[in-house]
């Protein structure tokens, strides 16, 4: 296996990756801008309706549940259908849902159930979208070295728009009119759908059919077999299996903190909606810095040390953010947490993309996402309950303890040997 650092450099440069990749990158990035605005707007809308941390957290929980409920099916569909068609169809449907939500907000005061239902539907689409775009890259970028750069470019582009540009812009639009960020989200989905629609080529995975059981519908049998194959492959790989559990722990903590962050910013740090948006933007500033540093860190220190240091650093910065005495200190801590998170993400995802066969990538990625985002759903609920029972700082401090345990698990995961070619 080639060194993990190889091919990660210059991930922001993709001019030589082709027009097809440029269309996919632009679609994912534009869609990410709308997602980031909705990410800001829904908690702000929920906080306008209620001061109960559990109800505010319920909106975040609703956005995590699709990963748990339909994630594996989404991965199987991404490996069976034309992935280009999945991408533009899903974005068109999400444009309709976001447009309807924006119209509802503009016409009257929203309710927590409405916000939760809309978030759930939009993120159902996101599970399909994520499974499709993570699997479409090998069809566009054939060279493994370039593929790593392409995947990193997709992640960094989505990060910049969703968590750096979108939060302050979304908060500003929210201050003008609460429906505006959701309206922009609808437009971004429509633009992304149009970009992918004009992409030409066949992006089906060509999974062969197996003999069906008597009386069993072929489509049902195929989905069951595909889901089982993806889950089974992941379970047999010690490195990816353990890193999957660590990803679940980190997402549990991150989502638990995010679920109450809007109340933490307002009631503990004394920030308004714009200040909350800047706090989210601080996470992205750190994340972009971490993503840029990850290739050099891996080349210099190796995969194991980088992964272990990133999880340990996340624990430290989470604790510091929870104990921060002022907004500026909290912002610096959140930026540090963002840097650690993205160093971990870029390194772990690149390792996964190197080890998983292309025909399994959609299913294995969604199996991975099932654990990660399923834990995120539990984290959102836990964060709201902890904040209600023990105060708004508690989810941060408790999360730091969980991340300390995750660091120990990371050490064990990276001690294991990667799968051989025969195992793939």
Residue pairs with C-beta under 8 A, 6 or more apart in sequence:
1 354
1 355
1 418
2 144
2 145
2 354
3 298
3 299
4 298
4 302
4 303
4 347
4 350
4 351
4 354
5 295
5 296
5 298
5 299
6 145
6 148
6 299
7 144
7 145
7 146
7 147
7 148
7 149
8 148
8 149
8 152
8 294
8 295
8 298
8 346
8 350
9 149
9 295
9 296
10 149
11 149
11 152
11 153
11 156
11 291
11 295
12 153
12 156
13 149
13 153
14 21
14 22
14 25
14 149
14 150
14 153
15 22
16 146
17 140
17 141
17 146
17 149
17 150
17 153
18 140
18 141
20 140
20 199
20 200
20 201
21 137
21 140
21 141
21 150
23 195
23 196
23 198
23 199
24 87
24 133
24 136
24 137
24 140
24 154
24 196
24 199
25 150
25 153
25 154
25 157
26 192
26 195
27 87
27 91
27 191
27 192
27 193
27 195
27 196
28 133
28 154
28 157
28 158
28 192
29 157
29 158
29 160
29 161
30 161
30 188
30 191
30 192
30 195
31 91
31 129
31 158
31 188
31 189
31 192
32 157
32 158
32 159
32 161
32 162
32 166
33 161
33 162
33 165
33 166
33 184
33 188
34 98
34 166
34 184
34 185
34 186
34 187
34 188
34 189
35 126
35 162
35 166
35 185
35 188
36 161
36 162
36 163
36 165
36 166
36 167
36 170
37 166
37 169
37 170
37 173
37 181
37 182
37 184
37 185
37 188
38 98
38 119
38 122
38 170
38 181
38 182
38 185
39 162
39 163
39 166
39 167
39 170
39 280
40 166
40 167
40 170
40 171
40 174
40 181
40 276
40 277
40 280
41 170
41 174
41 178
41 181
41 182
41 185
42 59
42 63
42 115
42 118
42 119
43 56
43 59
43 60
43 261
43 262
44 171
44 174
44 178
44 262
44 273
44 276
45 105
45 110
45 115
45 178
46 55
46 56
46 58
46 59
46 112
46 115
46 262
47 56
47 262
47 263
47 266
48 109
48 178
49 55
49 109
49 110
49 111
49 112
49 115
50 56
50 112
51 263
52 388
53 259
53 260
53 263
53 384
53 387
53 388
53 392
54 384
54 385
54 388
55 112
55 384
56 259
56 260
56 262
56 263
56 384
57 259
57 260
57 380
57 381
57 383
57 384
57 385
57 387
58 112
58 116
58 380
58 381
58 384
59 112
59 115
59 116
59 119
60 119
60 255
60 258
60 259
60 380
61 116
61 259
61 377
61 380
61 381
61 384
62 115
62 116
62 117
62 119
62 120
62 123
63 119
63 120
63 122
63 123
64 123
64 255
64 373
64 374
64 376
64 377
64 379
64 380
65 120
65 123
65 377
66 120
66 123
66 124
66 126
66 127
67 123
67 127
67 369
67 370
67 372
67 373
67 374
67 376
67 377
68 370
68 373
68 374
68 377
70 124
70 127
71 127
71 131
71 366
71 367
71 369
71 370
71 373
71 374
72 227
72 230
72 231
72 363
72 366
72 367
72 370
73 223
73 227
74 127
74 128
74 130
74 131
74 366
75 131
75 227
75 230
75 362
75 363
75 364
75 365
75 366
75 367
75 369
76 222
76 223
76 226
76 227
76 230
76 362
76 363
76 366
77 86
77 128
77 131
77 223
78 86
78 128
78 131
78 132
78 134
78 135
78 205
78 362
78 363
78 366
79 131
79 135
79 205
79 207
79 226
79 230
79 359
79 360
79 361
79 362
79 363
80 204
80 205
80 207
80 222
80 223
80 226
81 204
82 202
82 203
82 204
83 132
83 133
83 135
83 136
83 139
83 203
83 204
83 205
83 362
84 136
84 196
84 199
84 201
84 203
85 203
86 128
86 129
86 131
86 132
87 129
87 132
87 133
87 136
87 192
87 193
87 196
88 192
88 193
88 194
88 196
88 197
89 193
90 125
90 128
90 129
90 132
91 125
91 129
91 189
91 190
91 192
91 193
91 196
92 189
92 190
92 193
93 125
94 122
94 125
94 126
94 129
94 186
94 189
95 186
95 187
95 189
95 190
95 193
96 186
97 118
97 121
97 122
97 125
98 118
98 122
98 182
98 183
98 185
98 186
98 189
99 183
99 186
100 118
101 114
101 118
101 182
102 179
102 180
102 182
102 183
102 185
102 186
103 179
104 110
104 114
105 178
105 179
105 182
106 177
106 179
110 178
127 366
127 369
130 365
130 366
130 369
131 362
131 363
131 365
131 366
131 369
132 362
133 154
134 151
134 361
134 362
134 365
135 205
135 358
135 361
135 362
135 365
136 203
137 147
137 150
137 151
137 154
138 147
138 358
138 361
139 201
139 203
140 150
140 201
141 147
141 150
144 354
147 353
148 350
148 353
148 354
151 349
151 350
151 353
152 291
152 346
152 350
155 291
155 345
155 346
155 349
156 288
156 291
159 284
159 287
159 288
159 291
159 342
160 284
160 288
162 284
163 280
163 281
163 283
163 284
163 287
163 338
164 281
164 284
164 285
164 287
164 288
167 276
167 277
167 278
167 279
167 280
167 281
167 284
168 274
168 277
168 278
168 281
169 277
170 181
170 184
170 277
171 273
171 274
171 276
171 277
171 278
172 274
172 277
173 180
173 181
173 184
174 180
174 181
174 273
175 273
175 274
205 358
205 359
205 362
206 359
207 222
207 226
207 359
209 218
209 222
210 221
210 222
210 225
212 218
212 221
213 221
226 363
227 363
229 360
229 363
230 360
230 362
230 363
230 364
230 366
230 367
231 363
231 367
233 356
233 360
233 363
233 364
234 240
234 241
234 244
234 364
234 367
234 368
235 241
236 419
236 423
237 355
237 419
237 423
238 413
238 416
238 417
239 351
239 355
239 413
239 414
239 416
239 417
239 418
239 419
240 351
240 352
240 355
240 356
240 364
240 368
240 419
242 409
242 410
242 412
242 413
242 416
243 307
243 348
243 351
243 352
243 410
243 413
244 367
244 368
244 371
244 372
245 371
245 409
245 413
246 311
246 406
246 409
246 410
246 413
247 348
247 368
247 371
247 372
248 371
248 372
248 374
248 375
249 375
249 402
249 403
249 405
249 406
249 409
250 311
250 314
250 341
250 344
250 372
250 403
250 406
251 372
251 373
251 375
251 376
251 379
252 375
252 376
252 378
252 379
252 382
252 399
252 402
253 314
253 318
253 379
253 399
253 400
253 402
253 403
253 406
254 341
254 376
254 379
254 399
255 375
255 376
255 377
255 379
255 380
255 383
256 379
256 380
256 382
256 383
256 386
256 395
256 398
256 399
257 318
257 321
257 383
257 395
257 396
257 399
258 380
258 383
259 379
259 380
259 381
259 383
259 384
259 395
260 383
260 384
260 387
260 392
260 395
261 276
261 279
261 280
262 276
263 387
263 392
264 387
264 392
264 393
264 396
265 271
265 275
265 276
265 279
265 327
266 272
266 276
267 392
268 392
268 393
269 275
269 279
269 324
269 326
269 327
269 330
270 327
271 278
271 279
271 327
275 327
278 331
279 327
279 330
279 331
279 334
282 331
282 332
282 334
282 335
282 338
283 334
283 335
283 337
283 338
283 341
284 338
285 335
285 338
286 334
286 335
286 336
286 337
286 338
286 339
286 340
286 342
287 338
287 339
287 341
287 342
288 342
289 335
289 339
290 310
290 338
290 339
290 340
290 341
290 342
290 343
290 346
291 342
291 343
291 345
291 346
293 339
293 343
294 306
294 342
294 343
294 346
294 347
295 346
297 306
297 343
298 306
298 347
301 309
303 347
303 351
303 414
304 411
304 414
304 415
306 343
306 347
307 344
307 347
307 348
307 410
307 413
307 414
308 407
308 410
308 411
308 414
309 343
310 340
310 341
310 343
310 344
310 347
311 340
311 344
311 403
311 406
311 407
311 410
312 403
312 404
312 407
313 336
313 339
313 340
313 343
314 337
314 340
314 341
314 344
314 403
315 400
315 401
315 403
315 404
315 406
315 407
316 336
316 400
317 333
317 334
317 336
317 337
317 340
318 333
318 337
318 396
318 397
318 399
318 400
318 403
319 396
319 397
319 400
320 329
320 333
320 336
321 330
321 333
321 334
321 337
321 396
322 393
322 394
322 395
322 396
322 397
322 399
322 400
323 393
323 396
323 397
324 330
324 333
352 364
352 365
352 368
353 361
355 418
355 419
355 424
356 364
356 365
356 424
357 424
382 395
383 395
386 394
386 395
386 398
387 394
387 395
